[in-house]
Amino acid sequence: MKFDCSGQSGCENGARCFQDSPRCAQKWICSCPTCFYGKRCQFSTSGFGISLDAILGYHILPHVSLVYQPMAVQISIALSITMTVIGLINGILSFITFNNKGLWEVGCGLYLLGSSITTLLTMTVFSLKFWFLICSQMGLITNRLFLHVQCISIDFLVRICLSMDQWLNACVAIERMVSSIKGINFDKNKSKQAAKSIILILIFLTTGTCIHDPFNRSLLNDNNDDDGDNEKRIWCIVRYPSNVQLLLSSSRRPVNDH
C-alpha cells in the first residue's frame, strides 16, 4: 500500500515513499525514479557522472576500524594512496622541469608550468576529498560545520583544477600548432604576453563556470531507523535547478556524442 509517509517523506529527487502502516509507521523505503539510487535516492547516474560518495560511501562501515573495513574499501585506499603518490611525484618533477626562466620565453613554457601546478593541486584536493569521505562515513568526523564547508568547497576546487589543466593542455597544443605554421615568423614576446593574459582569463572563466556548484550543495542526514544508530550517515549532495541541469547536459552532450 502506498503512502506519502505522513507528509514527511525523506526521499529525494521525486522518489515515492512507502511505509508499513498509515499510522505509527515503523519502516519506510524510497522507490527511486530512473537514474537515481541510494536509500533516499540522493545519488544520480544521469548526465553528470558518478561521485566518489556514491561509488564508495555505502561500502564504508561506520565505527569500524580500517583494518576491518570491506575489501572494496581497502582496495580503494590502496589505489588512492598509489595514485596520489604517483600524481604528486609527477607534479613535483614537472614543476621542477618547467620552473625555468629559459622556458618562459614562449607561452608554452608558462602553460606547462601552470599545468604542473594544477596537477599538484588536483592530487592534493582529491586526496583530501577521499580521506574526508572515509573519515566522515566511519564517524570520525561529526562536526557539521566542518562537513558543510568541505562539502561546498572540495568538489568545487576539484572541478576548477581539472578544467584548468585541460584548458592549459589545449593552449599548449594550440601554441605549438601556431608556431609550426608561422615558423621563423613566430613572435616569442607576443606569445609570452598572451600566455600571461590567457592564464588569468582561464582562472576567472573556469571559476565562473563552476561557481554554481557550491550554491547547490548541502548536507543530507540519512537516518533511516531501519539501519540502527550505527548506520546513520551524512551525505554531501547536489541539487541543481532544472535550468542548470539543462545547461550542463547541453554542454556535455557534444562530448558524450563523440
C-alpha positions in Angstrom: 0.0 0.0 0.0 1.4 3.4 -1.0 1.6 6.3 1.4 3.3 9.7 1.4 5.0 8.8 4.7 2.6 11.1 6.7 3.7 14.1 4.6 7.3 13.9 5.9 8.9 11.9 3.2 12.7 11.9 3.4 13.1 10.8 -0.3 14.9 13.0 -2.7 14.5 13.7 -6.4 10.8 13.0 -6.7 11.1 9.5 -5.3 7.9 7.8 -3.9 7.8 6.9 -0.2 6.3 3.7 1.1 5.7 2.9 4.7 4.5 -0.2 6.5 1.5 1.5 8.1 -0.6 4.7 7.7 -0.3 5.3 11.4 2.7 4.8 13.7 4.9 3.6 10.8 8.0 1.6 11.9 9.6 1.3 8.5 9.7 3.2 5.3 11.5 2.9 1.9 12.0 5.1 -1.1 11.2 4.0 -4.6 13.7 5.8 -6.9 12.9 7.2 -10.3 15.1 6.2 -13.3 18.8 7.1 -12.9 18.6 7.7 -9.2 19.6 5.5 -6.3 20.6 5.4 -2.7 18.5 4.9 0.4 17.0 8.3 -0.1 17.5 8.4 -3.9 20.1 11.1 -3.3 22.5 9.9 -5.9 22.2 10.2 -9.7 23.9 8.4 -12.7 22.3 10.8 -15.2 24.5 13.1 -17.2 26.9 14.3 -14.6 28.9 11.2 -13.8 29.0 9.2 -10.6 30.6 10.8 -7.5 33.1 9.2 -5.2 30.5 9.3 -2.4 28.0 7.3 -4.5 30.6 4.7 -5.5 32.2 4.1 -2.2 30.0 5.6 0.5 27.8 2.7 1.4 30.7 0.2 1.4 32.3 2.1 4.4 31.1 0.7 7.7 30.5 3.3 10.5 32.5 3.0 13.7 34.6 0.1 12.3 38.4 0.2 12.1 40.1 0.5 8.7 41.6 -3.0 9.3 38.1 -4.5 9.4 36.6 -2.5 6.5 35.3 -4.4 3.5 37.8 -5.4 0.8 36.4 -2.8 -1.6 37.3 0.0 0.8 40.8 -1.4 1.5 41.5 -1.7 -2.2 40.2 1.8 -2.8 42.5 3.1 -0.1 45.5 1.3 -1.6 44.6 2.7 -5.1 44.1 6.2 -3.8 47.4 6.2 -2.0 49.2 4.9 -5.1 47.5 7.4 -7.4 48.2 10.3 -5.0 51.9 9.4 -4.6 52.4 9.0 -8.4 50.5 12.1 -9.2 52.4 14.2 -6.6 55.8 12.9 -7.9 54.7 13.7 -11.5 53.6 17.2 -10.5 56.7 17.9 -8.5 59.0 16.7 -11.3 57.0 18.7 -13.8 57.2 21.8 -11.7 61.0 21.4 -11.2 61.4 21.0 -15.0 59.3 23.9 -16.1 60.2 26.3 -13.3 63.0 27.5 -15.5 63.0 31.1 -16.8 64.6 29.9 -20.0 61.4 28.1 -20.8 59.3 31.1 -20.1 60.5 32.9 -23.2 57.4 31.5 -25.0 53.9 31.0 -23.8 54.2 27.2 -24.0 56.6 27.1 -21.0 54.1 29.2 -18.9 51.2 26.9 -19.8 53.2 23.8 -18.9 54.3 25.4 -15.6 50.6 26.2 -14.8 49.7 22.6 -15.7 52.2 21.2 -13.3 50.8 23.4 -10.5 47.2 22.3 -11.3 48.3 18.7 -11.2 49.8 19.1 -7.7 46.6 20.9 -6.6 44.3 18.3 -8.2 46.0 15.4 -6.5 46.1 17.2 -3.1 42.4 18.1 -3.2 41.5 14.6 -4.5 43.4 13.0 -1.6 41.6 15.3 0.9 38.2 14.5 -0.6 38.9 10.8 -0.4 40.0 10.8 3.2 37.3 13.2 4.3 34.8 10.7 2.8 36.4 7.8 4.6 36.6 9.6 8.0 33.1 11.1 7.8 31.4 7.8 6.9 33.4 6.0 9.6 32.0 8.5 12.1 35.4 10.0 12.9 34.4 13.5 11.7 31.0 14.6 13.0 31.3 18.4 13.2 28.5 19.6 10.9 30.1 23.0 10.1 33.3 21.3 9.0 31.4 18.8 6.9 29.4 21.6 5.3 32.5 23.7 4.4 34.3 20.7 2.8 31.1 19.7 1.0 30.7 23.0 -0.8 34.5 23.6 -1.4 36.2 20.3 -2.2 34.2 19.3 -5.3 34.3 22.9 -6.4 38.1 23.0 -6.2 38.4 19.6 -8.0 36.3 20.9 -10.9 38.3 24.1 -11.2 41.7 22.2 -11.1 40.6 19.6 -13.7 39.1 22.2 -16.0 42.2 24.4 -15.7 44.5 21.5 -16.5 42.5 20.6 -19.6 42.5 24.2 -20.9 46.2 24.7 -20.3 47.0 21.5 -22.2 44.8 22.7 -25.0 46.7 26.0 -25.0 50.0 24.1 -25.3 48.6 22.2 -28.4 47.3 25.4 -30.0 50.5 27.3 -29.5 52.6 24.5 -30.9 50.3 24.4 -33.9 50.6 28.2 -34.4 54.4 28.1 -34.0 54.7 25.3 -36.6 52.6 27.2 -39.1 54.4 30.6 -38.6 57.8 29.1 -38.4 60.5 31.8 -38.1 57.8 34.5 -38.0 56.6 33.3 -34.7 56.8 36.1 -32.2 58.0 34.8 -28.8 57.4 38.0 -26.9 53.8 38.2 -28.0 53.3 34.6 -27.2 54.7 35.1 -23.7 52.5 38.2 -23.0 49.4 36.5 -24.5 50.0 33.4 -22.2 50.0 35.5 -19.1 46.7 37.1 -20.1 45.1 33.8 -21.2 46.1 32.1 -17.9 44.4 34.9 -15.9 41.3 34.7 -18.1 41.1 30.9 -17.7 41.2 31.2 -14.0 38.2 33.6 -14.0 36.5 31.6 -16.7 36.8 28.2 -15.0 35.8 29.7 -11.7 32.8 31.3 -13.3 31.6 28.2 -15.0 31.8 26.2 -11.7 30.5 28.9 -9.3 27.0 27.5 -9.4 28.2 24.2 -7.8 28.8 25.3 -4.1 25.5 27.1 -4.0 23.6 23.9 -4.9 25.4 21.6 -2.4 24.0 20.7 1.0 24.2 18.0 3.7 21.7 15.3 3.9 21.0 13.2 7.0 20.5 9.6 6.2 18.8 8.5 9.4 16.5 5.6 8.3 15.5 3.9 11.5 15.8 0.5 9.8 19.5 0.8 9.9 20.0 1.4 13.6 22.0 4.1 15.3 25.3 2.8 14.0 24.3 3.3 10.4 23.4 7.0 10.5 25.2 8.8 7.7 25.6 12.4 6.5 25.9 12.8 2.7 27.1 15.8 0.6 24.6 16.0 -2.2 24.0 18.5 -5.0 20.5 19.7 -6.2 20.7 21.5 -9.5 17.7 23.6 -10.6 16.1 22.4 -13.8 17.6 25.3 -15.8 21.2 24.5 -14.6 20.6 20.8 -15.3 19.6 21.6 -18.9 22.6 23.9 -19.3 25.1 21.3 -18.0 23.6 18.4 -20.0 23.7 20.6 -23.2 27.3 21.4 -22.6 28.2 17.8 -22.1 26.2 16.3 -24.9 28.6 17.1 -27.8 31.4 15.4 -25.8 29.3 12.3 -25.0 28.2 12.0 -28.6 31.8 11.7 -29.7 
